[in-house]
Amino acid sequence: MKPPEQWEEKDILALVENKAEESIDLEFKSAGALARTDGHKREISKDVSAFANSAGGTIVYGVAESATKPHYAESLTPIDPKEISKEWLEQVINSTIRPRIDSLRINPVELREQSPGKYCYVVCIPESYTAHQASDKKYYRRYNYESVPMEDYEVRQTMSRSSRPAYKLALHPIQQHGVGPGMISCRFGVTLENVSEIVGHDVSAVLFAPPQLMQAPSDAAAVFDGAKYARVPGTPFSPSHEQLPAIDPASPLTPYTIEFRQSLLIRSGVHWSGPLVIFVEVFDQFGLSLTSKFHVTQNLETDLVEEWQAAKRAPNLWSIGTRP
């Protein structure tokens, strides 16, 4: 599909016809979201700044979302440019967000076939290298497809994007096998990628898991979300899978694998109810650079491993968190 700044009427219609779902970088807003009231202007400011403070994205004004979750593009709600112009929307965004968002673009898509003379406004928001404040003096980010207030550490770390490397992680099982009825032994690893323009040095990662899942939990523990977690150091490997003492340097856009040597012993319904929560911290020459929280779901049938899935529960891949 074409970049949003190049979308035409057929691209907007395809979103509705295909019931495109909202995501971390795509949101639909009906024409009514552009009313001239102070409350609606605040919402525009909040939503646009949240995308810039996260990984960037696209807001399509003039497409109504479904009432049920997951929200999807349900119908067109064309915008009359005589009432709400592209220039008015641009002025609201520029006057209510501080500092202004560089390189933001609004693509006015005329609905020539469906509603001649009326439009959808596609707002294309880049990921910013600083934090942007909305008109209510708060900072927002994207989380679970919504705009939510940022914590102080998130604001400070977002502001440091231009001066520190940024990373993203993907958690995956490396080795797993059944060890008894309803129990498996599993080792995890992460694929780590430097997604900034700055080279990272001495990059390493540590996994934190509930100590009851380990045969010999480490004495070096940490507390996350009020619970105690045991520490499992990682062993970095290069793209050619050669073992490294640490990733030095971590070049931009070059993925690396980090394996966590200690296995977790997991029994269905015994150690936890619901997803297993695992944290991974990434360190580089600046210290702690990223904390990612993963929810791991299981599907066990007697002593057979059916499926493992790791889903990142965070505002976006570029978001930086810290240990509570």
C-alpha positions as CSV (number, residue, x, y, z in Angstrom):
1,M,0.0,0.0,0.0
2,K,1.1,3.5,-0.7
3,P,2.5,5.8,2.0
4,P,-0.4,7.7,3.7
5,E,0.8,11.0,2.4
6,Q,0.0,9.6,-1.1
7,W,-3.4,8.1,-0.4
8,E,-6.2,8.8,-2.8
9,E,-10.0,8.1,-2.6
10,K,-9.5,4.5,-3.6
11,D,-7.1,3.9,-0.7
12,I,-9.5,5.4,1.8
13,L,-12.4,3.2,0.4
14,A,-10.1,0.2,0.7
15,L,-9.7,0.8,4.4
16,V,-13.5,0.7,4.9
17,E,-14.1,-2.2,2.5
18,N,-11.4,-4.3,4.1
19,K,-12.4,-3.2,7.7
20,A,-8.8,-2.2,8.4
21,E,-8.2,-2.3,12.1
22,E,-6.7,0.4,14.2
23,S,-3.2,-0.3,15.3
24,I,-0.3,1.3,17.3
25,D,0.3,3.6,14.2
26,L,-3.1,4.0,12.7
27,E,-6.3,5.6,14.1
28,F,-9.7,6.5,12.6
29,K,-11.7,9.6,13.6
30,S,-15.1,10.7,12.4
31,A,-15.7,14.1,11.0
32,G,-17.3,15.1,14.3
33,A,-13.8,14.9,16.0
34,L,-12.9,18.1,14.2
35,A,-15.6,20.3,15.8
36,R,-14.4,23.8,16.7
37,T,-14.9,23.5,20.4
38,D,-12.1,23.8,22.9
39,G,-12.7,20.3,24.0
40,H,-12.3,18.9,20.5
41,K,-9.1,21.0,19.9
42,R,-7.6,19.5,23.1
43,E,-8.4,16.0,21.8
44,I,-6.7,16.8,18.5
45,S,-3.7,18.1,20.4
46,K,-3.5,15.0,22.6
47,D,-3.9,12.5,19.8
48,V,-1.4,14.0,17.4
49,S,1.2,14.6,20.1
50,A,0.8,11.0,21.4
51,F,1.8,9.7,17.9
52,A,4.8,12.0,17.7
53,N,5.9,11.0,21.2
54,S,5.7,7.3,20.3
55,A,6.7,5.8,16.9
56,G,4.7,8.2,14.7
57,G,1.7,7.1,12.7
58,T,-1.4,8.2,10.8
59,I,-4.8,9.6,11.9
60,V,-7.5,9.5,9.3
61,Y,-10.2,12.1,10.0
62,G,-13.4,11.4,8.1
63,V,-13.6,7.7,8.7
64,A,-15.7,6.4,11.6
65,E,-14.4,3.5,13.7
66,S,-16.5,0.6,14.8
67,A,-18.0,0.6,18.3
68,T,-16.7,-2.8,19.1
69,K,-13.1,-3.9,19.7
70,P,-10.9,-4.3,17.9
71,H,-11.9,-1.0,16.3
72,Y,-11.9,-1.0,12.5
73,A,-12.7,1.5,9.7
74,E,-16.5,1.2,9.6
75,S,-17.8,4.0,7.4
76,L,-17.0,7.3,5.7
77,T,-18.0,10.6,7.4
78,P,-17.0,13.1,4.8
79,I,-15.7,16.5,5.9
80,D,-17.0,19.7,4.3
81,P,-13.9,21.9,3.7
82,K,-16.1,25.0,3.9
83,E,-16.7,24.2,7.6
84,I,-13.4,22.5,8.5
85,S,-10.5,23.2,6.2
86,K,-7.1,21.6,6.1
87,E,-5.6,24.9,7.1
88,W,-7.8,25.1,10.2
89,L,-6.7,21.6,11.3
90,E,-3.1,22.5,10.6
91,Q,-3.4,25.7,12.6
92,V,-5.0,23.8,15.6
93,I,-2.1,21.3,15.6
94,N,0.6,23.9,15.3
95,S,-0.9,26.2,17.9
96,T,-1.7,23.6,20.6
97,I,1.4,21.4,20.6
98,R,4.8,22.5,21.9
99,P,7.3,22.3,20.4
100,R,5.8,22.1,16.9
101,I,6.2,18.8,15.2
102,D,8.6,19.0,12.3
103,S,7.7,17.2,9.0
104,L,4.0,16.7,9.9
105,R,1.9,16.5,6.8
106,I,-1.8,16.6,6.1
107,N,-3.0,14.9,3.0
108,P,-6.5,16.2,2.0
109,V,-8.2,13.3,0.1
110,E,-11.2,14.5,-1.9
111,L,-14.0,11.9,-2.1
112,R,-14.8,12.7,-5.8
113,E,-16.9,9.6,-6.4
114,Q,-18.5,9.1,-3.0
115,S,-19.1,12.7,-1.8
116,P,-18.0,15.2,-4.4
117,G,-16.5,18.4,-2.8
118,K,-15.9,16.7,0.5
119,Y,-12.8,15.3,2.0
120,C,-11.0,13.0,4.4
121,Y,-7.9,14.5,6.1
122,V,-5.0,12.1,6.5
123,V,-2.6,13.4,9.1
124,C,0.9,11.8,8.8
125,I,2.8,12.2,12.0
126,P,6.6,11.4,12.2
127,E,8.3,9.9,15.2
128,S,9.9,12.9,16.9
129,Y,13.3,13.2,18.6
130,T,11.9,15.1,21.5
131,A,8.7,15.1,23.7
132,H,5.7,17.2,22.7
133,Q,3.3,18.8,25.1
134,A,-0.4,18.9,24.4
135,S,-2.6,21.9,25.0
136,D,-3.5,20.7,28.5
137,K,0.2,20.9,29.5
138,K,0.5,17.1,29.6
139,Y,2.6,14.7,27.6
140,Y,0.9,11.7,25.9
141,R,2.0,8.5,24.2
142,R,0.3,5.6,22.4
143,Y,-0.7,2.6,24.5
144,N,-3.2,-0.1,23.5
145,Y,-4.2,2.1,20.6
146,E,-5.1,4.9,22.9
147,S,-3.5,8.2,24.0
148,V,-2.4,8.0,27.6
149,P,-0.4,10.4,29.8
150,M,3.4,9.7,30.0
151,E,5.3,9.1,33.2
152,D,8.2,11.5,34.0
153,Y,10.8,9.0,33.1
154,E,9.1,8.5,29.7
155,V,9.2,12.2,29.0
156,R,12.9,12.5,29.9
157,Q,13.9,9.4,27.9
158,T,11.9,10.5,24.9
159,M,13.7,13.9,25.0
160,S,17.0,12.0,24.9
161,R,16.2,10.1,21.7
162,S,18.5,12.3,19.6
163,S,21.5,11.8,21.9
164,R,21.3,8.1,22.8
165,P,20.9,4.8,20.9
166,A,17.4,3.4,20.8
167,Y,16.6,-0.3,20.6
168,K,13.7,-2.7,20.0
169,L,13.3,-6.3,21.1
170,A,11.5,-9.4,20.0
171,L,11.2,-12.2,22.5
172,H,11.1,-15.8,21.3
173,P,11.7,-19.3,22.7
174,I,15.0,-20.8,21.7
175,Q,14.8,-24.4,23.1
176,Q,11.8,-26.1,24.6
177,H,10.8,-29.7,25.4
178,G,8.3,-31.5,27.6
179,V,9.6,-32.8,30.9
180,G,6.4,-34.3,32.4
181,P,2.6,-34.1,32.3
182,G,1.7,-30.5,31.6
183,M,5.3,-29.2,32.2
184,I,7.9,-27.9,29.8
185,S,11.5,-26.6,30.1
186,C,12.0,-23.5,28.0
187,R,14.9,-21.2,27.2
188,F,14.3,-17.8,25.8
189,G,16.2,-15.3,23.7
190,V,15.7,-11.9,22.2
191,T,16.4,-10.4,18.8
192,L,17.8,-6.9,19.6
193,E,18.0,-4.2,17.0
194,N,19.5,-0.7,17.2
195,V,16.8,1.5,15.5
196,S,18.6,4.8,15.9
197,E,21.4,6.5,14.0
198,I,23.7,6.3,17.0
199,V,26.1,3.4,17.5
200,G,25.6,1.6,20.8
201,H,28.6,0.2,22.7
202,D,28.9,-2.7,25.2
203,V,25.3,-3.7,24.6
204,S,23.9,-6.5,26.8
205,A,20.6,-7.7,28.1
206,V,19.2,-9.4,31.2
207,L,16.0,-11.4,31.5
208,F,13.9,-11.3,34.7
209,A,11.4,-14.1,35.5
210,P,9.5,-15.3,38.5
211,P,12.0,-17.2,40.7
212,Q,9.6,-20.1,41.3
213,L,10.1,-21.0,37.6
214,M,13.9,-21.6,38.1
215,Q,15.7,-24.6,39.5
216,A,18.5,-22.3,40.9
217,P,17.2,-18.7,41.0
218,S,19.8,-16.0,41.2
219,D,20.3,-14.1,44.4
220,A,20.4,-10.9,42.3
221,A,16.8,-10.1,42.2
222,A,14.7,-7.1,41.1
223,V,11.2,-5.9,41.8
224,F,8.8,-5.2,38.9
225,D,5.1,-4.3,39.4
226,G,5.5,-5.0,43.1
227,A,6.7,-8.6,42.6
228,K,10.2,-10.2,43.0
229,Y,11.9,-11.4,39.8
230,A,15.1,-13.4,39.5
231,R,17.9,-12.4,37.1
232,V,19.1,-14.4,34.1
233,P,22.1,-12.8,32.2
234,G,22.1,-13.0,28.5
235,T,24.9,-14.2,26.1
236,P,25.1,-12.0,23.0
237,F,25.8,-13.5,19.5
238,S,26.7,-11.7,16.3
239,P,24.6,-11.9,13.2
240,S,26.8,-14.8,12.2
241,H,26.0,-16.4,15.5
242,E,29.5,-16.0,17.0
243,Q,29.4,-15.6,20.7
244,L,30.4,-12.1,21.9
245,P,31.3,-10.9,25.4
246,A,29.0,-7.9,24.6
247,I,27.8,-6.3,21.5
248,D,30.4,-3.7,20.8
249,P,29.4,-1.9,18.7
250,A,25.7,-2.3,18.0
251,S,25.4,-0.8,14.6
252,P,22.2,0.8,13.5
253,L,19.7,-1.6,11.8
254,T,21.9,-4.7,12.5
255,P,19.9,-7.3,14.4
256,Y,21.7,-9.4,17.1
257,T,20.6,-12.4,19.1
258,I,20.9,-12.6,22.9
259,E,20.2,-16.0,24.5
260,F,19.4,-16.5,28.2
261,R,21.1,-19.7,29.3
262,Q,18.9,-20.7,32.3
263,S,15.7,-22.6,31.4
264,L,12.4,-21.9,33.0
265,L,10.3,-24.9,34.2
266,I,6.7,-24.1,33.5
267,R,3.7,-26.1,34.5
268,S,0.2,-25.3,33.3
269,G,-2.1,-23.9,35.9
270,V,0.4,-24.3,38.8
271,H,2.9,-21.4,38.7
272,W,0.5,-18.7,37.4
273,S,-3.0,-18.1,36.1
274,G,-3.0,-16.2,32.9
275,P,0.0,-15.1,30.9
276,L,3.6,-15.4,32.2
277,V,5.1,-12.0,32.6
278,I,8.8,-11.6,31.7
279,F,10.9,-8.4,31.7
280,V,14.0,-7.8,29.6
281,E,16.4,-4.9,30.3
282,V,18.9,-3.6,27.7
283,F,22.1,-1.9,28.8
284,D,24.7,0.0,26.8
285,Q,27.5,2.6,27.4
286,F,24.9,4.9,28.9
287,G,23.5,2.4,31.4
288,L,19.9,1.1,31.3
289,S,18.5,1.9,27.9
290,L,15.3,-0.1,27.6
291,T,12.9,-2.1,29.8
292,S,10.4,-4.3,27.9
293,K,7.5,-6.2,29.4
294,F,6.4,-9.4,27.7
295,H,3.3,-11.4,28.2
296,V,3.9,-15.0,27.2
297,T,0.9,-17.3,26.7
298,Q,1.0,-21.0,26.7
299,N,-1.0,-23.9,25.2
300,L,0.0,-27.2,26.7
301,E,-1.5,-30.6,26.0
302,T,-0.3,-33.2,28.5
303,D,3.5,-33.2,28.1
304,L,3.5,-31.8,24.5
305,V,4.3,-28.2,23.6
306,E,1.6,-27.0,21.2
307,E,2.5,-23.3,20.9
308,W,4.3,-20.4,22.5
309,Q,3.7,-16.9,21.7
310,A,5.4,-13.7,23.1
311,A,3.5,-10.5,22.7
312,K,5.1,-7.1,23.6
313,R,2.7,-5.1,25.7
314,A,4.1,-1.5,25.2
315,P,3.0,1.8,23.6
316,N,5.2,1.2,20.6
317,L,8.5,-0.5,19.6
318,W,10.5,2.6,20.1
319,S,9.1,3.3,23.6
320,I,11.6,3.3,26.5
321,G,10.6,2.2,30.0
322,T,12.4,2.0,33.2
323,R,12.3,-0.4,36.2
324,P,9.7,0.6,38.8
